């Protein structure tokens, strides 16, 4: 695990992109989570208040189905201690977090010189999305900032309000166009391979073999119940099951 501060210190003398390349060449390396961030120390482009107003007004479109906000305040004065927006579920493999970094630093740091209008935008990639991200960086030779902005272009778009009833035709906000200039959408989905007979066999062994064994022991080896279940299941085969059967038969070599 390498923290954000660790990445910052490492990048002083080394390339994070080269580090990903070296790790991806290792057989046992696993990219379970990667966080990428953009800091706007003056909130000129990534401005928390402007993004919040746009979100509340519904002036955006997104592949994410929800957005949330979490605010914390000082009890005695009502002053903000923290402000964060989330686009996408925090339990998902990809979501966006935008927060007031100045407030966060004031609460959690003893530093006296903190930018007065610091907004941070982060993307959190997990599991297959993290692996696909590394693939884009390593094989596509894309800079980290490029893949971050390419992800944003695919998943989120802030808009200029229009009288058009179809929001998808509203023009993109100028500041969002400026942020995402010169990048194309980044595809992070991975096409799932169809389940094979070997996959199904492994699943039965892993998930329900103890259950089958328990029933067999309780019924002293009687398998009539199992034959009934198999017969009933044969009437519920879908096309994916039939495709797996045909693929298996075609791959088996008989002596």
Phi and psi in degrees as a GROMACS rama.xvg file:
@    title "Ramachandran Plot"
@    xaxis  label "Phi"
@    yaxis  label "Psi"
@TYPE xy
-122.121  121.615  UNK-2
-74.9415  171.517  UNK-3
-60.6053  -41.9058  UNK-4
-65.4458  -37.5197  UNK-5
-62.5309  -41.7461  UNK-6
-62.7237  -39.7492  UNK-7
-63.1449  -44.9255  UNK-8
-69.242  -39.0639  UNK-9
-63.4462  -39.0501  UNK-10
-72.5961  -8.56015  UNK-11
-63.1143  -42.1396  UNK-12
-116.544  -5.5125  UNK-13
-136.203  164.032  UNK-14
-96.8903  124.809  UNK-15
-65.3083  -34.3144  UNK-16
-63.4599  -41.3728  UNK-17
-67.1948  -33.7605  UNK-18
-63.3116  -43.9388  UNK-19
-61.838  -38.055  UNK-20
-63.2424  -44.8288  UNK-21
-67.1026  -40.3025  UNK-22
-66.791  -39.6091  UNK-23
-66.307  -21.1256  UNK-24
-80.5192  -10.1151  UNK-25
-86.5162  134.085  UNK-26
-63.3219  -37.8348  UNK-27
-96.0447  3.87317  UNK-28
-72.6516  138.346  UNK-29
-133.055  122.847  UNK-30
-95.506  93.0919  UNK-31
-86.3635  -27.1388  UNK-32
-159.821  137.512  UNK-33
-136.117  130.16  UNK-34
-109.751  129.6  UNK-35
-119.115  142.23  UNK-36
-137.96  151.781  UNK-37
-119.824  128.431  UNK-38
-105.066  128.423  UNK-39
-113.256  100.181  UNK-40
-71.7576  -13.4339  UNK-41
-121.141  3.07519  UNK-42
54.9047  36.6475  UNK-43
-76.0392  -40.5864  UNK-44
-105.741  -56.4228  UNK-45
-89.1747  95.6319  UNK-46
-115.108  118.241  UNK-47
-57.2102  -48.4557  UNK-48
-61.3346  -42.8947  UNK-49
-65.7456  -43.0418  UNK-50
-64.7709  -39.7052  UNK-51
-64.0669  -43.923  UNK-52
-61.1377  -42.3263  UNK-53
-64.6399  -40.6971  UNK-54
-66.0865  -46.3622  UNK-55
-62.6745  -38.5166  UNK-56
-77.2811  -10.2025  UNK-57
78.0042  21.4793  UNK-58
-88.1692  57.3106  UNK-59
-161.831  159.326  UNK-60
-125.712  152.952  UNK-61
-157.449  148.331  UNK-62
-75.1696  -20.0955  UNK-63
-77.1639  137.481  UNK-64
-86.5361  -6.86259  UNK-65
-150.245  159.809  UNK-66
-140.859  148.912  UNK-67
-130.91  162.366  UNK-68
-136.817  143.165  UNK-69
-128.057  121.465  UNK-70
-120.962  144.06  UNK-71
-128.558  142.507  UNK-72
-131.363  157.143  UNK-73
-73.4992  128.091  UNK-74
-61.0681  -42.0647  UNK-75
-76.1727  -34.0675  UNK-76
-112.603  -19.3299  UNK-77
80.9606  3.08422  UNK-78
-69.5709  146.662  UNK-79
-66.8737  136.133  UNK-80
-106.24  -21.5714  UNK-81
-167.01  144.706  UNK-82
-140.833  124.234  UNK-83
-140.501  139.115  UNK-84
-116.62  142.822  UNK-85
-122.709  127.92  UNK-86
-107.923  117.996  UNK-87
95.8352  161.073  UNK-88
-77.0453  136.609  UNK-89
-68.6302  -12.777  UNK-90
-90.1241  -6.18153  UNK-91
-84.6992  175.418  UNK-92
-83.1758  -6.24691  UNK-93
-154.027  124.263  UNK-94
-152.198  164.607  UNK-95
-114.09  136.792  UNK-96
-125.768  129.71  UNK-97
-127.085  127.233  UNK-98
-147.856  161.39  UNK-99
-78.7736  98.9205  UNK-100
-70.9003  -29.9751  UNK-101
-60.9888  -47.8052  UNK-102
-61.554  -43.4442  UNK-103
-61.5533  -41.0993  UNK-104
-69.2802  -38.5009  UNK-105
-62.2142  -37.0685  UNK-106
-78.0752  -39.3255  UNK-107
-107.125  5.81638  UNK-108
-134.888  151.882  UNK-109
-94.5672  3.48972  UNK-110
-63.9966  141.401  UNK-111
-95.7692  -30.0451  UNK-112
-98.2155  90.823  UNK-113
-118.777  130.498  UNK-114
-50.9722  138.607  UNK-115
-74.5073  -23.3064  UNK-116
-137.42  73.1341  UNK-117
-108.008  115.346  UNK-118
-115.282  134.772  UNK-119
-116.444  135.757  UNK-120
-114.414  124.902  UNK-121
-123.38  144.465  UNK-122
-116.064  132.29  UNK-123
-109.639  119.396  UNK-124
-109.347  130.918  UNK-125
-127.304  156.852  UNK-126
50.7138  -123.477  UNK-127
-63.1919  -31.9867  UNK-128
-66.9521  -37.322  UNK-129
-66.5733  -41.1124  UNK-130
-64.9371  -41.1378  UNK-131
-66.34  -36.4656  UNK-132
-59.8807  -47.3026  UNK-133
-61.05  -38.7042  UNK-134
-60.1038  -42.3212  UNK-135
-64.7325  -38.8761  UNK-136
-70.6196  -44.2972  UNK-137
-80.5688  -55.4906  UNK-138
-78.1583  -36.5254  UNK-139
-86.7716  -6.54413  UNK-140
53.3858  44.0754  UNK-141
-95.3002  135.56  UNK-142
-63.4639  155.308  UNK-143
-60.5543  -40.8064  UNK-144
-63.9491  -32.0581  UNK-145
-68.2184  -45.1798  UNK-146
-70.1044  -32.9247  UNK-147
-63.1915  -49.7967  UNK-148
-69.5628  -31.7473  UNK-149
-64.9326  -35.7935  UNK-150
-65.2366  -44.702  UNK-151
-60.492  -41.0152  UNK-152
-61.2518  -32.7098  UNK-153
-79.7071  -32.6117  UNK-154
-105.961  -16.133  UNK-155
-149.989  139.642  UNK-156
-146.93  122.658  UNK-157
-92.7117  143.758  UNK-158
-124.05  159.543  UNK-159
-94.6766  124.557  UNK-160
-56.8688  145.15  UNK-161
-142.822  162.342  UNK-162
-79.1233  -10.6134  UNK-163
-61.5489  129.701  UNK-164
-69.4885  -22.7319  UNK-165
-91.4131  105.854  UNK-166
-62.4331  -28.2391  UNK-167
-63.917  -18.62  UNK-168
-93.6849  -1.87126  UNK-169
-66.7636  144.455  UNK-170
-68.7442  150.497  UNK-171
-72.9278  140.531  UNK-172
-59.2606  140.363  UNK-173
-58.2801  -41.082  UNK-174
-67.8357  -31.6966  UNK-175
-71.9889  -39.432  UNK-176
-61.0443  -38.8652  UNK-177
-65.6352  -41.0649  UNK-178
-64.27  -38.4728  UNK-179
-105.106  19.8891  UNK-180
-63.4963  142.659  UNK-181
65.9626  24.4641  UNK-182
-128.806  146.926  UNK-183
-100.987  165.06  UNK-184
-59.52  143.275  UNK-185
-108.335  123.56  UNK-186
-89.0234  118.979  UNK-187
-112.545  -5.15803  UNK-188
-75.9018  149.272  UNK-189
-117.536  124.756  UNK-190
-68.8219  124.614  UNK-191
-79.9549  132.555  UNK-192
-73.1389  143.932  UNK-193
-63.588  147.563  UNK-194
-68.3391  133.168  UNK-195
-95.8301  170.335  UNK-196
-61.1586  -37.5978  UNK-197
-62.86  -39.2618  UNK-198
-62.8902  -44.0705  UNK-199
-65.1333  -39.9877  UNK-200
-62.9063  -43.4284  UNK-201
-64.1007  -37.3872  UNK-202
-65.2327  -44.6548  UNK-203
-59.9107  -44.2125  UNK-204
-62.6456  -42.0856  UNK-205
-76.5044  -38.5967  UNK-206
-98.565  -41.3734  UNK-207
-125.093  3.70545  UNK-208
-61.4863  -37.8259  UNK-209
-63.4626  -35.0414  UNK-210
-66.097  -44.3432  UNK-211
-61.58  -43.5975  UNK-212
-62.9918  -39.5642  UNK-213
-63.9695  -42.9616  UNK-214
-65.7575  -42.1776  UNK-215
-61.0129  -43.1098  UNK-216
-66.3205  -41.4655  UNK-217
-64.2324  -35.6165  UNK-218
-97.7831  14.9954  UNK-219
53.2198  45.6267  UNK-220
85.7894  -1.5728  UNK-221
-68.1521  124.587  UNK-222
-108.787  10.5482  UNK-223
-63.2827  -36.1151  UNK-224
-63.4143  -37.6633  UNK-225
-69.7038  -39.2531  UNK-226
-62.4865  -37.6356  UNK-227
-64.9962  -41.4405  UNK-228
-64.9635  -42.5302  UNK-229
-65.0789  -41.3382  UNK-230
-63.1373  -42.5373  UNK-231
-66.0037  -39.7967  UNK-232
-66.2029  -30.4841  UNK-233
-64.5351  -20.3678  UNK-234
-85.516  -5.71581  UNK-235
-116.395  15.9692  UNK-236
-66.2761  134.559  UNK-237
-99.4003  178.482  UNK-238
-62.918  -34.8911  UNK-239
-65.8681  -32.9121  UNK-240
-69.091  -43.1271  UNK-241
-64.4606  -38.8677  UNK-242
-63.8743  -39.832  UNK-243
-65.4706  -38.997  UNK-244
-63.1644  -48.0345  UNK-245
-63.8254  -39.2613  UNK-246
-65.2139  -40.1108  UNK-247
-66.2343  -44.275  UNK-248
-63.5307  -35.7495  UNK-249
-72.5952  -19.7186  UNK-250
-96.5933  -12.2825  UNK-251
-83.5079  130.735  UNK-252
-105.953  122.099  UNK-253
-97.3366  134.953  UNK-254
